[in-house]
Amino acid sequence: MTFISGYSLSEDYAGHLQRIGAFAIDLALVTAVSWVIALAAEFASLLSDPATMPLMSAFHLLMPWFYYAAMESSPRGATIGKMILGIRVTDDGGYTPTFGRAALRAIPKCLPILWPGYLAAVFTQRRQAFHDLIARTLVLRSGT
């Protein structure tokens, strides 16, 4: 029996409001950092150069993905929003996910068209959203 498979109490899983709140905090943080970088690039006249536009666009697409993947595969297993709200991501064995698993988990979170996948957490026994089901991860309260 693995660490997570022994869980039967739903109190161990992060609540819907905690998950949405953490996502909102992270979204605000990533957006703010993105704006600061865009303003710095504008002041450095990088945005007026057509050659740098594809690079800046790629950066703005990859930055949120890397943020989620790096933070959730770190020893804390949590983004800043998750840390603030006391929740963390684990793999289905109860361990911090690898970077690859966290990177897979981050893809749907970075595509707004897939955000309705959060609704799956309402209907699944272990409160797993679409991206958790794909990556075989769980979101638990940090104290567990």
C-alpha positions as CSV (number, residue, x, y, z in Angstrom):
1,M,0.0,0.0,0.0
2,T,1.4,3.4,-0.9
3,F,1.3,6.4,1.2
4,I,-1.6,8.1,-0.6
5,S,-3.7,5.0,-1.2
6,G,-4.1,4.7,2.6
7,Y,-6.0,8.0,2.6
8,S,-9.7,7.6,3.2
9,L,-10.5,10.9,4.9
10,S,-11.4,13.7,2.5
11,E,-10.2,16.2,5.1
12,D,-6.6,15.4,4.0
13,Y,-7.3,16.7,0.5
14,A,-7.1,20.4,-0.2
15,G,-10.5,22.1,-0.4
16,H,-11.9,23.7,-3.5
17,L,-11.6,27.2,-2.1
18,Q,-8.0,26.6,-1.1
19,R,-7.1,25.4,-4.6
20,I,-8.9,28.3,-6.3
21,G,-7.4,30.8,-3.9
22,A,-3.9,29.5,-4.5
23,F,-4.5,29.6,-8.3
24,A,-5.7,33.2,-8.0
25,I,-2.6,34.2,-6.0
26,D,-0.3,32.5,-8.4
27,L,-2.1,34.0,-11.4
28,A,-1.8,37.5,-9.9
29,L,1.9,36.9,-9.2
30,V,2.8,35.5,-12.6
31,T,0.8,38.4,-14.3
32,A,2.6,41.0,-12.2
33,V,6.0,39.6,-13.0
34,S,5.1,39.4,-16.7
35,W,4.0,43.0,-16.7
36,V,7.2,44.2,-15.0
37,I,9.3,42.3,-17.5
38,A,7.2,43.7,-20.4
39,L,7.6,47.2,-19.0
40,A,11.4,46.7,-18.5
41,A,11.6,45.4,-22.1
42,E,9.6,48.4,-23.4
43,F,11.9,50.8,-21.6
44,A,14.9,49.0,-23.0
45,S,13.3,49.3,-26.5
46,L,13.2,45.6,-27.0
47,L,9.5,45.5,-27.8
48,S,9.9,48.0,-30.7
49,D,12.4,45.7,-32.4
50,P,10.3,43.2,-34.5
51,A,13.1,40.6,-34.1
52,T,12.5,40.3,-30.4
53,M,8.7,40.0,-30.5
54,P,8.7,36.2,-31.0
55,L,11.2,35.8,-28.2
56,M,9.1,37.9,-25.8
57,S,5.9,36.0,-26.8
58,A,7.6,32.7,-26.2
59,F,8.8,33.9,-22.8
60,H,5.3,35.0,-21.8
61,L,3.9,31.6,-22.7
62,L,6.6,29.6,-21.1
63,M,7.1,31.6,-17.9
64,P,3.9,30.4,-16.1
65,W,4.5,26.8,-17.2
66,F,8.0,26.9,-15.8
67,Y,6.9,28.6,-12.6
68,Y,4.3,25.9,-11.8
69,A,6.6,23.1,-12.8
70,A,9.7,24.3,-10.9
71,M,7.8,25.3,-7.7
72,E,5.6,22.2,-7.5
73,S,8.7,19.9,-8.1
74,S,10.7,21.8,-5.5
75,P,11.2,20.2,-2.0
76,R,8.1,22.1,-0.7
77,G,5.9,20.8,-3.5
78,A,4.0,24.1,-3.7
79,T,3.8,27.3,-5.6
80,I,3.8,30.6,-3.6
81,G,0.0,30.6,-3.6
82,K,-0.2,27.0,-2.3
83,M,2.4,27.8,0.4
84,I,0.3,30.8,1.6
85,L,-2.8,28.7,1.8
86,G,-1.1,25.7,3.3
87,I,-1.5,23.1,0.6
88,R,1.0,21.1,-1.5
89,V,1.2,18.8,-4.5
90,T,2.3,15.2,-4.2
91,D,2.5,12.3,-6.7
92,D,0.2,9.4,-6.2
93,G,2.9,7.8,-3.9
94,G,2.8,10.8,-1.5
95,Y,6.2,12.2,-2.6
96,T,7.0,15.5,-4.2
97,P,6.4,15.2,-7.9
98,T,9.3,15.0,-10.4
99,F,9.9,18.0,-12.6
100,G,8.5,16.0,-15.6
101,R,5.3,15.2,-13.7
102,A,4.9,18.8,-12.5
103,A,5.6,20.0,-16.0
104,L,2.9,17.8,-17.4
105,R,0.5,19.0,-14.6
106,A,1.3,22.6,-15.5
107,I,0.3,22.4,-19.2
108,P,-3.5,22.5,-18.7
109,K,-3.1,25.2,-16.0
110,C,-1.4,27.5,-18.5
111,L,-4.1,27.2,-21.1
112,P,-7.2,29.2,-20.1
113,I,-9.4,27.1,-22.4
114,L,-8.7,24.1,-20.1
115,W,-9.4,25.9,-16.8
116,P,-12.9,24.4,-16.6
117,G,-10.9,21.2,-15.8
118,Y,-10.8,22.4,-12.2
119,L,-14.4,21.4,-12.0
120,A,-13.4,17.8,-12.0
121,A,-12.2,18.3,-8.4
122,V,-15.8,18.7,-7.3
123,F,-16.7,15.2,-8.7
124,T,-13.7,13.1,-8.0
125,Q,-13.2,11.2,-4.7
126,R,-9.7,12.6,-4.1
127,R,-10.6,16.1,-5.3
128,Q,-8.4,15.8,-8.4
129,A,-8.8,18.4,-11.1
130,F,-8.2,17.5,-14.8
131,H,-4.5,18.3,-14.6
132,D,-4.1,16.1,-11.5
133,L,-5.7,13.2,-13.2
134,I,-3.4,13.5,-16.2
135,A,-0.3,13.8,-14.1
136,R,-1.4,11.4,-11.3
137,T,-1.0,14.0,-8.6
138,L,-2.9,15.0,-5.5
139,V,-3.2,18.3,-3.7
140,L,-3.1,17.9,0.1
141,R,-3.1,20.1,3.1
142,S,0.5,20.8,4.1
143,G,0.0,19.3,7.6
144,T,-0.7,15.9,6.2
